């Protein structure tokens, strides 16, 4: 068998193997990614999560603190959870305790309708003391940036 050689009449096809690609799209994408990351970091620094806490969340925390403190201390809760001159006999938990509270199981089961009026607030709170649930309206006052239980 003989191979046929191409004739000189066929045109020669030149292939350009000099590939000229630009780095511009890659640099632009990297720049965009840096701008997005800087935006995320600035957002986290300028608007921290603790500033996103609502008044309802703060009221719920105050109710929880009072219930925990009341279940672990005798008749008077610590000043950080109740206002000055707090009358324990008028507390939201007075009916359930009938005396000493220390050691009793206190669980806040529901907090609803938290209403804020300036430095005063009210919330409908349901608690369970040793398994018995009781709803009551709790009064709170603002102390600095926190809420505390008051009569």
TIDO-852970 format. One record per residue (C-alpha): residue in three letters; x, z, y. Coordinates in pm, whole numbers. Each point is the difference from the previous one (the first is absolute). Layout:
BEGIN
+------+--------+--------+--------+
: resn :      x :      z :      y :
+------+--------+--------+--------+
:  ALA :      X :      Z :      Y :
...
+------+--------+--------+--------+
***
This chain:
BEGIN
+------+--------+--------+--------+
: resn :      x :      z :      y :
+------+--------+--------+--------+
:  UNK :      0 :      0 :      0 :
:  UNK :    113 :    -77 :    333 :
:  UNK :    -76 :    193 :    310 :
:  UNK :   -112 :   -186 :    294 :
:  UNK :    179 :     72 :    314 :
:  UNK :   -195 :     -2 :    323 :
:  UNK :     40 :   -304 :    206 :
:  UNK :    140 :     -1 :    343 :
:  UNK :   -335 :   -114 :    129 :
:  UNK :   -158 :    346 :    -43 :
:  UNK :      3 :    214 :    313 :
:  UNK :    209 :    316 :     -7 :
:  UNK :   -203 :    316 :     66 :
:  UNK :    187 :    258 :    196 :
:  UNK :    -93 :    363 :    -54 :
:  UNK :     65 :    236 :    290 :
:  UNK :    116 :    326 :   -152 :
:  UNK :     71 :    178 :    326 :
:  UNK :   -282 :    255 :      4 :
:  UNK :    -47 :    134 :    351 :
:  UNK :   -230 :    301 :    -12 :
:  UNK :    -61 :    225 :    294 :
:  UNK :     28 :    380 :     -3 :
:  UNK :   -256 :     30 :    279 :
:  UNK :   -308 :     68 :   -222 :
:  UNK :    183 :    275 :   -190 :
:  UNK :    126 :    164 :    318 :
:  UNK :   -350 :    -18 :    151 :
:  UNK :   -154 :    164 :   -310 :
:  UNK :    261 :    278 :      4 :
:  UNK :    -62 :     56 :    372 :
:  UNK :   -376 :     25 :    -61 :
:  UNK :     55 :    253 :   -279 :
:  UNK :    218 :    212 :    230 :
:  UNK :   -267 :     -7 :    274 :
:  UNK :   -268 :    112 :   -251 :
:  UNK :    217 :    285 :   -130 :
:  UNK :     81 :    119 :    353 :
:  UNK :   -373 :     -4 :     79 :
:  UNK :    -78 :    214 :   -305 :
:  UNK :    271 :    253 :     84 :
:  UNK :   -111 :     23 :    364 :
:  UNK :   -362 :     43 :   -109 :
:  UNK :     95 :    287 :   -229 :
:  UNK :    208 :    171 :    269 :
:  UNK :   -244 :    -43 :    287 :
:  UNK :   -314 :     87 :   -199 :
:  UNK :     86 :    257 :   -268 :
:  UNK :   -259 :     85 :   -264 :
:  UNK :    -53 :    356 :    123 :
:  UNK :   -147 :   -141 :    321 :
:  UNK :   -266 :   -177 :   -206 :
:  UNK :   -163 :    328 :   -108 :
:  UNK :   -361 :     24 :    116 :
:  UNK :   -173 :    309 :    137 :
:  UNK :   -206 :     15 :   -321 :
:  UNK :    323 :     13 :   -200 :
:  UNK :    132 :    283 :    218 :
:  UNK :   -328 :    192 :    -37 :
:  UNK :     10 :    -46 :   -378 :
:  UNK :    358 :    131 :     -5 :
:  UNK :   -104 :    307 :    204 :
:  UNK :   -286 :     76 :   -239 :
:  UNK :    236 :    -35 :   -298 :
:  UNK :    261 :    228 :    162 :
:  UNK :   -262 :    266 :     73 :
:  UNK :   -143 :    -12 :   -353 :
:  UNK :    346 :     24 :   -157 :
:  UNK :    107 :    283 :    229 :
:  UNK :   -326 :    186 :    -52 :
:  UNK :     33 :    -19 :   -376 :
:  UNK :    352 :    143 :      3 :
:  UNK :    -20 :    272 :    268 :
:  UNK :   -218 :    305 :     51 :
:  UNK :   -279 :     19 :    257 :
:  UNK :    174 :   -161 :    298 :
:  UNK :    134 :   -354 :    -16 :
:  UNK :    335 :    -75 :    167 :
:  UNK :     -8 :    -92 :    373 :
:  UNK :    109 :   -358 :    -71 :
:  UNK :   -330 :    -74 :   -176 :
:  UNK :   -254 :    204 :    201 :
:  UNK :    -49 :     63 :    371 :
:  UNK :     80 :    326 :    180 :
:  UNK :   -279 :    255 :    -35 :
:  UNK :   -128 :   -167 :   -315 :
:  UNK :   -284 :    208 :   -146 :
:  UNK :     28 :    -14 :   -376 :
:  UNK :   -357 :    120 :    -46 :
:  UNK :   -119 :   -319 :    177 :
:  UNK :    237 :   -232 :   -184 :
:  UNK :   -137 :   -294 :   -197 :
:  UNK :    119 :    172 :   -318 :
:  UNK :   -137 :    350 :     69 :
:  UNK :   -310 :    -38 :   -219 :
:  UNK :    203 :   -108 :   -303 :
:  UNK :    262 :    271 :     23 :
:  UNK :   -209 :    310 :     54 :
:  UNK :    328 :    185 :     34 :
:  UNK :    354 :    -86 :    -88 :
:  UNK :     87 :   -367 :    -23 :
:  UNK :    352 :     11 :   -135 :
:  UNK :     35 :   -159 :   -339 :
:  UNK :   -337 :   -173 :      0 :
:  UNK :    -10 :   -369 :    -80 :
:  UNK :   -101 :   -188 :    317 :
:  UNK :    -40 :   -377 :     -9 :
:  UNK :   -118 :   -224 :    284 :
:  UNK :   -225 :   -253 :   -172 :
:  UNK :   -140 :   -194 :    296 :
:  UNK :     58 :    -40 :    375 :
:  UNK :   -258 :   -205 :    187 :
:  UNK :   -118 :    -77 :    353 :
:  UNK :    308 :    122 :    185 :
:  UNK :   -100 :     -5 :    368 :
:  UNK :    253 :     55 :    279 :
:  UNK :   -104 :    113 :    348 :
:  UNK :    316 :     45 :    207 :
:  UNK :    193 :    294 :   -144 :
:  UNK :   -283 :    106 :   -230 :
:  UNK :   -117 :   -152 :   -326 :
:  UNK :   -256 :     55 :   -274 :
:  UNK :     -7 :   -124 :   -355 :
:  UNK :   -236 :     40 :   -293 :
:  UNK :    217 :    143 :   -276 :
:  UNK :    -94 :     69 :   -360 :
:  UNK :    223 :    247 :   -180 :
:  UNK :      5 :    131 :   -352 :
:  UNK :     98 :    365 :    -44 :
:  UNK :     61 :     76 :   -364 :
:  UNK :   -216 :   -298 :    -93 :
:  UNK :   -298 :     73 :    229 :
:  UNK :    -46 :   -270 :    268 :
:  UNK :   -126 :     91 :    345 :
:  UNK :    -43 :   -231 :    301 :
:  UNK :     56 :    133 :    354 :
:  UNK :     74 :   -124 :    350 :
:  UNK :    352 :     90 :    101 :
:  UNK :    114 :     38 :    362 :
:  UNK :    352 :    -94 :     99 :
:  UNK :    204 :      5 :    321 :
:  UNK :    304 :   -203 :     96 :
:  UNK :    325 :    195 :     13 :
:  UNK :    273 :   -228 :    132 :
:  UNK :    -14 :   -311 :   -217 :
:  UNK :   -172 :    177 :   -294 :
:  UNK :   -347 :    129 :    -74 :
:  UNK :    -66 :    359 :   -110 :
:  UNK :   -315 :    165 :   -137 :
:  UNK :   -193 :    215 :    245 :
:  UNK :   -336 :    182 :     18 :
+------+--------+--------+--------+
***
